[in-house]
Amino acid sequence: MKSKHLTLYAALLLAAAAGTSSAYGQAPEPADIVRTCPAANTALSSTAEEEGPAPAQEREKAWHQTVLHSKPVPTEERTAEKRRTEQPKYAFGVHVGVDLGAAAPWPPAHMRGGAMKMSAVPKLSPSLGLSFTAHMPYRLSLTAELTYKQVGIDAEAWVSGQQFRMPNPDGEDFITRFRGTANVVMNFSMFEIPIYVGYSFGGGRSRIYLGAYYSYILKSQFNTTPLKGLVENPNDPSKPPIMVTPDSPVPPDAMPVFNDYLGKWDAGMLLGYEWQIVPRVKMTARFSMGFKDIFRRGSNYLEYKMLHMRGTVAVSYAFLRYNDKPFRK
């Protein structure tokens, strides 16, 4: 008698698990189990022959007890929730990446209408840094980084009337205007400290984030060399314009020296997206924009501001995680 009950219980348990998996986590009806599982059908038939017909309520009660004690099959939602709950609370990481960009005119209206056109080639230099992430409730996280990076471009610009203002300690500032083609070289090396808040989704594998950054600029270079065109002097219209060609470069006193008046720091906002490739390894892409002119306050070399703008692509590895077993995959 006991062996028959054990056989019935095992058959119902296997049938309930199979029915749950095929119905996407929803428990099947008793009639479906008996119809789809031959083992359950045989066990029920043999038990009914020995014990006689049982009331329908008792059979239904026994079936519910079997389903309640059976182990549910994990679904995609349960797997995602488990991944989020197992996420470490704190993590230290190292990252390496590249930056595309440099300083750009702001507002962008100065590059419209043919006033300025630029063909730029970015200088790709690796960036290296450390990060610390604290995971918080409601899928939120807080991350701070320290990164050393180099950004720069080599560009050729076509301008229809670029005005430069050079300080004159003896009186009115000296103004010159250039029309033609010029070579532009920008290089900036810096320590950057971004701090941002992220929101995780997709079972914790994806994260979007928004924050701010501060940069201390170690070395900067901004050289503009006219290649071909005209250099005019609006202060003295009677003075003829200077013709610039590759064989006849512009005089040194006709163009300002930007490197002497570049600032030493920058600050701005950033927006990015992060995706987990494998456990501990993630890829991120972000856009950063500074709010401060690259020139020192009061320089007024140009008719507009030059702001740091760049895109970053990096790969990170979490080498130390709290609330986690060592060497966990």
LUMKOL-779535 format. One line per field, with one value per residue (C-alpha): residue number from 1; residue in three letters; x, y, z. Coordinates in nm, 2 decimals, padded with zeros to 4 digits, always signed. Last residue first. Layout:
BEGIN
k	[NUM, ...]
r	[ala, ...]
px	[X, ...]
py	[Y, ...]
pz	[Z, ...]
This chain:
BEGIN
k	[329, 328, 327, 326, 325, 324, 323, 322, 321, 320, 319, 318, 317, 316, 315, 314, 313, 312, 311, 310, 309, 308, 307, 306, 305, 304, 303, 302, 301, 300, 299, 298, 297, 296, 295, 294, 293, 292, 291, 290, 289, 288, 287, 286, 285, 284, 283, 282, 281, 280, 279, 278, 277, 276, 275, 274, 273, 272, 271, 270, 269, 268, 267, 266, 265, 264, 263, 262, 261, 260, 259, 258, 257, 256, 255, 254, 253, 252, 251, 250, 249, 248, 247, 246, 245, 244, 243, 242, 241, 240, 239, 238, 237, 236, 235, 234, 233, 232, 231, 230, 229, 228, 227, 226, 225, 224, 223, 222, 221, 220, 219, 218, 217, 216, 215, 214, 213, 212, 211, 210, 209, 208, 207, 206, 205, 204, 203, 202, 201, 200, 199, 198, 197, 196, 195, 194, 193, 192, 191, 190, 189, 188, 187, 186, 185, 184, 183, 182, 181, 180, 179, 178, 177, 176, 175, 174, 173, 172, 171, 170, 169, 168, 167, 166, 165, 164, 163, 162, 161, 160, 159, 158, 157, 156, 155, 154, 153, 152, 151, 150, 149, 148, 147, 146, 145, 144, 143, 142, 141, 140, 139, 138, 137, 136, 135, 134, 133, 132, 131, 130, 129, 128, 127, 126, 125, 124, 123, 122, 121, 120, 119, 118, 117, 116, 115, 114, 113, 112, 111, 110, 109, 108, 107, 106, 105, 104, 103, 102, 101, 100, 99, 98, 97, 96, 95, 94, 93, 92, 91, 90, 89, 88, 87, 86, 85, 84, 83, 82, 81, 80, 79, 78, 77, 76, 75, 74, 73, 72, 71, 70, 69, 68, 67, 66, 65, 64, 63, 62, 61, 60, 59, 58, 57, 56, 55, 54, 53, 52, 51, 50, 49, 48, 47, 46, 45, 44, 43, 42, 41, 40, 39, 38, 37, 36, 35, 34, 33, 32, 31, 30, 29, 28, 27, 26, 25, 24, 23, 22, 21, 20, 19, 18, 17, 16, 15, 14, 13, 12, 11, 10, 9, 8, 7, 6, 5, 4, 3, 2, 1]
r	[lys, arg, phe, pro, lys, asp, asn, tyr, arg, leu, phe, ala, tyr, ser, val, ala, val, thr, gly, arg, met, his, leu, met, lys, tyr, glu, leu, tyr, asn, ser, gly, arg, arg, phe, ile, asp, lys, phe, gly, met, ser, phe, arg, ala, thr, met, lys, val, arg, pro, val, ile, gln, trp, glu, tyr, gly, leu, leu, met, gly, ala, asp, trp, lys, gly, leu, tyr, asp, asn, phe, val, pro, met, ala, asp, pro, pro, val, pro, ser, asp, pro, thr, val, met, ile, pro, pro, lys, ser, pro, asp, asn, pro, asn, glu, val, leu, gly, lys, leu, pro, thr, thr, asn, phe, gln, ser, lys, leu, ile, tyr, ser, tyr, tyr, ala, gly, leu, tyr, ile, arg, ser, arg, gly, gly, gly, phe, ser, tyr, gly, val, tyr, ile, pro, ile, glu, phe, met, ser, phe, asn, met, val, val, asn, ala, thr, gly, arg, phe, arg, thr, ile, phe, asp, glu, gly, asp, pro, asn, pro, met, arg, phe, gln, gln, gly, ser, val, trp, ala, glu, ala, asp, ile, gly, val, gln, lys, tyr, thr, leu, glu, ala, thr, leu, ser, leu, arg, tyr, pro, met, his, ala, thr, phe, ser, leu, gly, leu, ser, pro, ser, leu, lys, pro, val, ala, ser, met, lys, met, ala, gly, gly, arg, met, his, ala, pro, pro, trp, pro, ala, ala, ala, gly, leu, asp, val, gly, val, his, val, gly, phe, ala, tyr, lys, pro, gln, glu, thr, arg, arg, lys, glu, ala, thr, arg, glu, glu, thr, pro, val, pro, lys, ser, his, leu, val, thr, gln, his, trp, ala, lys, glu, arg, glu, gln, ala, pro, ala, pro, gly, glu, glu, glu, ala, thr, ser, ser, leu, ala, thr, asn, ala, ala, pro, cys, thr, arg, val, ile, asp, ala, pro, glu, pro, ala, gln, gly, tyr, ala, ser, ser, thr, gly, ala, ala, ala, ala, leu, leu, leu, ala, ala, tyr, leu, thr, leu, his, lys, ser, lys, met]
px	[+03.22, +03.32, +03.69, +03.63, +03.26, +03.07, +02.94, +03.22, +03.37, +03.73, +03.87, +03.57, +03.69, +03.61, +03.60, +03.59, +03.44, +03.44, +03.29, +03.42, +03.33, +03.55, +03.42, +03.56, +03.36, +03.27, +03.40, +03.76, +04.05, +03.84, +04.12, +03.92, +03.88, +04.14, +04.08, +03.93, +03.59, +03.40, +03.07, +03.23, +03.05, +03.09, +02.93, +02.94, +03.00, +03.06, +03.16, +03.15, +03.35, +03.29, +03.04, +03.03, +02.96, +02.77, +02.64, +02.69, +02.52, +02.63, +02.56, +02.82, +02.82, +03.09, +03.40, +03.74, +04.08, +04.41, +04.30, +04.48, +04.62, +04.98, +04.89, +04.67, +04.95, +04.76, +04.81, +04.96, +05.28, +05.42, +05.38, +05.16, +05.34, +05.46, +05.55, +05.25, +05.04, +04.91, +04.83, +04.83, +04.55, +04.63, +04.64, +04.39, +04.13, +04.33, +04.15, +03.99, +04.33, +04.29, +04.47, +04.39, +04.40, +04.62, +04.78, +04.70, +04.84, +04.63, +04.79, +04.61, +04.82, +04.75, +04.93, +04.82, +04.46, +04.27, +03.93, +03.60, +03.30, +02.92, +02.65, +02.40, +02.39, +02.22, +02.27, +02.24, +02.30, +02.11, +01.81, +01.75, +01.76, +02.01, +01.99, +02.31, +02.43, +02.75, +03.08, +03.36, +03.71, +03.94, +04.32, +04.44, +04.63, +04.50, +04.62, +04.47, +04.62, +04.44, +04.56, +04.41, +04.23, +04.09, +03.97, +04.14, +04.05, +04.28, +04.20, +04.45, +04.31, +04.29, +04.57, +04.92, +04.86, +04.73, +04.55, +04.50, +04.15, +04.10, +03.82, +03.75, +03.59, +03.49, +03.66, +03.78, +03.94, +04.19, +04.20, +04.45, +04.27, +04.33, +04.25, +04.47, +04.34, +04.42, +04.11, +03.98, +03.62, +03.32, +03.01, +02.67, +02.40, +02.03, +01.82, +01.56, +01.81, +02.17, +02.48, +02.81, +03.07, +03.44, +03.65, +04.01, +04.17, +04.35, +04.30, +04.45, +04.54, +04.35, +04.42, +04.11, +04.12, +03.92, +03.77, +03.62, +03.39, +03.33, +03.10, +02.94, +02.59, +02.66, +02.97, +02.92, +02.57, +02.72, +02.72, +02.99, +03.29, +03.45, +03.74, +03.86, +03.70, +03.72, +03.83, +03.98, +03.94, +04.08, +03.91, +03.99, +03.73, +03.63, +03.29, +03.05, +02.70, +02.76, +02.48, +02.32, +01.98, +01.99, +02.08, +01.81, +01.55, +01.67, +01.65, +01.30, +01.18, +01.32, +01.15, +01.29, +01.10, +00.91, +01.01, +00.71, +00.56, +00.27, +00.21, +00.18, -00.05, -00.27, -00.30, -00.40, -00.67, -00.81, -00.83, -01.00, -01.26, -01.33, -01.42, -01.22, -01.33, -01.19, -00.87, -00.71, -00.85, -00.82, -00.45, -00.38, -00.56, -00.40, -00.05, -00.11, -00.24, +00.04, +00.30, +00.13, +00.16, -00.04, -00.40, -00.34, -00.15, -00.41, -00.70, -00.52, -00.50, -00.16, +00.04, +00.15, +00.53, +00.55, +00.30, +00.55, +00.77, +00.48, +00.34, +00.67, +00.71, +00.35, +00.40, +00.72, +00.55, +00.23, +00.44, +00.65, +00.34, +00.16, +00.46, +00.49, +00.12, +00.16, +00.47, +00.28, +00.00]
py	[+03.36, +03.38, +03.39, +03.50, +03.49, +03.82, +04.07, +04.31, +04.31, +04.35, +04.32, +04.46, +04.49, +04.79, +04.85, +05.20, +05.42, +05.79, +06.08, +06.43, +06.79, +07.06, +07.41, +07.69, +08.01, +08.26, +08.58, +08.46, +08.58, +08.71, +08.65, +08.77, +08.44, +08.19, +08.00, +07.65, +07.81, +07.64, +07.43, +07.11, +06.84, +06.46, +06.18, +05.82, +05.46, +05.18, +04.81, +04.58, +04.28, +04.14, +03.88, +03.88, +04.16, +04.39, +04.70, +05.06, +05.37, +05.73, +06.10, +06.35, +06.71, +06.97, +07.09, +07.21, +07.30, +07.47, +07.73, +07.83, +08.18, +08.13, +07.84, +08.06, +08.27, +08.54, +08.61, +08.91, +08.94, +08.61, +08.72, +08.49, +08.24, +08.33, +08.01, +07.82, +08.12, +08.41, +08.75, +09.03, +09.28, +09.65, +09.90, +10.18, +09.98, +10.02, +09.87, +09.61, +09.46, +09.18, +08.85, +08.69, +08.32, +08.01, +07.81, +08.00, +07.82, +07.77, +07.60, +07.49, +07.28, +07.17, +06.99, +06.88, +06.98, +06.91, +06.78, +06.78, +06.56, +06.56, +06.29, +06.08, +05.71, +05.43, +05.07, +04.73, +04.38, +04.42, +04.21, +04.43, +04.75, +04.94, +05.31, +05.51, +05.81, +05.98, +06.12, +06.18, +06.28, +06.35, +06.39, +06.56, +06.57, +06.80, +06.83, +07.06, +07.13, +07.35, +07.41, +07.71, +07.78, +08.12, +08.44, +08.59, +08.89, +09.08, +09.29, +09.46, +09.55, +09.92, +10.08, +10.01, +09.67, +09.54, +09.21, +09.01, +08.96, +08.72, +08.73, +08.45, +08.57, +08.30, +08.01, +07.68, +07.46, +07.17, +06.96, +06.75, +06.64, +06.58, +06.39, +06.24, +06.06, +05.98, +05.86, +05.87, +05.74, +05.77, +05.56, +05.57, +05.31, +05.28, +04.97, +05.07, +05.02, +05.12, +04.98, +05.15, +05.17, +05.27, +05.33, +05.33, +05.47, +05.44, +05.63, +05.52, +05.77, +05.81, +06.14, +06.25, +06.36, +06.68, +06.84, +07.17, +07.42, +07.77, +08.06, +07.84, +07.90, +07.72, +07.68, +07.99, +07.87, +07.59, +07.81, +07.72, +07.63, +07.29, +07.17, +06.81, +06.49, +06.11, +05.94, +05.59, +05.33, +05.14, +05.06, +04.93, +04.83, +04.84, +04.71, +04.76, +04.61, +04.30, +04.19, +03.87, +04.04, +04.17, +03.84, +03.66, +03.91, +03.85, +03.47, +03.50, +03.71, +03.46, +03.17, +02.92, +02.59, +02.56, +02.30, +02.07, +02.09, +02.32, +02.10, +01.78, +01.95, +02.07, +01.71, +01.57, +01.83, +01.76, +01.39, +01.45, +01.68, +01.43, +01.16, +00.84, +00.54, +00.21, +00.15, -00.12, -00.04, +00.34, +00.30, +00.11, +00.36, +00.67, +00.52, +00.43, +00.78, +00.95, +00.74, +00.80, +01.18, +01.40, +01.30, +01.26, +01.59, +01.77, +01.64, +01.78, +02.13, +02.27, +02.52, +02.83, +02.89, +02.92, +02.64, +02.39, +02.43, +02.40, +02.09, +01.91, +02.00, +01.89, +01.56, +01.48, +01.55, +01.36, +01.05, +01.06, +01.09, +00.81, +00.58, +00.66, +00.59, +00.26, +00.17, +00.24, +00.00]
pz	[-01.17, -00.81, -00.74, -00.38, -00.26, -00.28, -00.04, -00.14, -00.49, -00.60, -00.96, -01.14, -01.50, -01.72, -02.10, -02.24, -02.51, -02.46, -02.66, -02.63, -02.59, -02.42, -02.48, -02.70, -02.64, -02.90, -03.07, -03.01, -02.80, -02.52, -02.27, -01.96, -01.80, -01.91, -02.23, -02.25, -02.18, -01.91, -01.93, -02.05, -02.24, -02.19, -02.40, -02.28, -02.39, -02.14, -02.17, -01.87, -01.74, -01.39, -01.51, -01.89, -02.14, -01.90, -02.07, -01.96, -02.11, -02.07, -02.00, -01.88, -01.74, -01.71, -01.54, -01.67, -01.53, -01.62, -01.86, -02.19, -02.22, -02.33, -02.57, -02.78, -02.93, -03.13, -03.50, -03.68, -03.46, -03.60, -03.96, -04.17, -04.40, -04.75, -04.94, -04.81, -04.88, -04.68, -04.83, -04.58, -04.61, -04.69, -04.41, -04.47, -04.28, -03.96, -03.66, -03.89, -03.98, -04.24, -04.28, -04.62, -04.72, -04.74, -04.46, -04.14, -03.84, -03.53, -03.23, -02.91, -02.67, -02.32, -02.04, -01.69, -01.71, -01.39, -01.49, -01.30, -01.39, -01.36, -01.37, -01.56, -01.59, -01.79, -01.68, -01.85, -01.72, -01.39, -01.51, -01.80, -01.60, -01.38, -01.30, -01.26, -01.06, -01.16, -01.04, -01.30, -01.18, -01.48, -01.47, -01.78, -02.11, -02.38, -02.74, -03.01, -03.36, -03.61, -03.97, -04.14, -04.47, -04.57, -04.42, -04.12, -03.91, -03.67, -03.36, -03.14, -02.80, -02.73, -02.52, -02.40, -02.25, -02.59, -02.57, -02.89, -03.04, -03.32, -03.58, -03.82, -04.14, -04.40, -04.22, -04.36, -04.10, -04.13, -03.82, -03.61, -03.29, -02.93, -02.61, -02.35, -02.04, -01.68, -01.50, -01.14, -01.11, -00.88, -00.92, -00.74, -00.81, -00.83, -00.89, -00.63, -00.35, -00.37, -00.54, -00.46, -00.74, -00.72, -01.03, -01.14, -01.45, -01.78, -02.11, -02.44, -02.71, -03.04, -03.20, -03.39, -03.75, -03.82, -04.13, -04.03, -04.18, -04.05, -04.15, -04.41, -04.28, -03.95, -03.75, -03.54, -03.46, -03.26, -02.95, -02.86, -03.07, -03.02, -02.79, -02.82, -02.95, -02.95, -02.63, -02.58, -02.32, -02.02, -01.69, -01.34, -01.09, -00.72, -00.63, -00.34, -00.27, -00.47, -00.71, -00.58, -00.54, -00.89, -01.05, -00.85, -00.98, -01.34, -01.29, -01.13, -01.43, -01.68, -01.51, -01.26, -01.25, -00.93, -00.66, -00.57, -00.22, -00.33, -00.64, -00.43, -00.17, -00.45, -00.59, -00.26, -00.22, -00.56, -00.49, -00.16, -00.32, -00.59, -00.34, -00.37, -00.58, -00.45, -00.26, -00.47, -00.82, -00.76, -00.67, -00.98, -01.20, -01.03, -01.07, -01.44, -01.52, -01.33, -01.52, -01.85, -01.81, -02.05, -01.96, -01.59, -01.57, -01.78, -01.56, -01.26, -01.41, -01.49, -01.27, -01.45, -01.48, -01.86, -01.94, -02.06, -01.75, -01.51, -01.68, -01.66, -01.29, -01.21, -01.40, -01.21, -00.88, -00.97, -01.07, -00.75, -00.54, -00.71, -00.68, -00.31, -00.26, -00.43, -00.23, +00.09, +00.00]
